[in-house]
Amino acid sequence: MIGYTLPAVLSVPAVVAVELCWLRTGLFRRPGYWISMVIVVAFQVLADGWLTKLSAPIVRYEPDQLTGLRFPFDIPVEDYLFGFSLVTLTLLLWLRGRKTT
């Protein structure tokens, strides 16, 4: 479980800490951010659901590297954590870059 789950779980508080303690862009207070996250998750469910469906997977994970929790369409829950961290950190760095230029 440590192989994929631990970094996925740690990535979320790490990205939140980067925003709250270092970058301070105010991203989490913006309604547009939360709307964009809903859109991202909706498309993530479609794409990830197709890629990881257990009946015919395109992407395979080592079972002992995951919690085994999958929702919906056989999507490993760890993918949502990494998705949040990836999109959020990208937006945070984008906003920070705009302030320094």
ABEGO torsion letter per residue (X at the ends): XAAAAAAAAAAAAAAAAAAAAAAGAGAAABAAAAAAAAAAAAAAAAAAAAAABAABBABBBBAAABAGBBOBGGBBAAAAAAAAAAAAAAAAAAAAAAAAX
